[in-house]
Amino acid sequence: MKIFTRILVVIVVSFVGLASCSKVKRVENQLTKKEGKWDVKSVDYKYYLDGSVEESDNYPATGTMEFKKNGSFFLNIFLGVVPLTSSGTWTNTEDQITLIANGQPSVLKITDGPKKGKLVLVETYSYPDSNEKETYTYHMEQ
């Protein structure tokens, strides 16, 4: 009976491990589909102080984020007249994308997608030694 229980535990742990790996791979495949090009449709901005929203805005955006299969990314977005341009490498888990540009990582949480050609990412900046935080929510389509 103990052997059966051990075998069952090993099988269950293996399936859990395989399931999580396959979800990471599915997200990666969705990000790189159609040459990895995502059109940024809008960006929501929020500024928090002591946990309360002090400022909020929605910017119609033009531009793209590209996730290449070789692990490189390119970002070119215009918020009105303000350009945001960056490039570097990327990796993903099942619920976030890490961009590394000029040795600096940025973590984007996947809040919706990537599925059916839609993707919503949230980037958060917290300021040390203060109760301030900013979030940028990117609404994208392929």
Secondary structure, DSSP 8 states (H G I E B T S, - for coil): -HHHHHHHHHHHHHHHHHHHHHHHHHHHHHHHSGGGEEEEEEEEEEEEETTEEEEEEEEEEEEEEEE-TTSEEEEEEEETTEEEEEEEEEEE-SSEEEEEETTEEEEEEEEEEEETTEEEEEEEEE-TTSSEEEEEEEEEE-
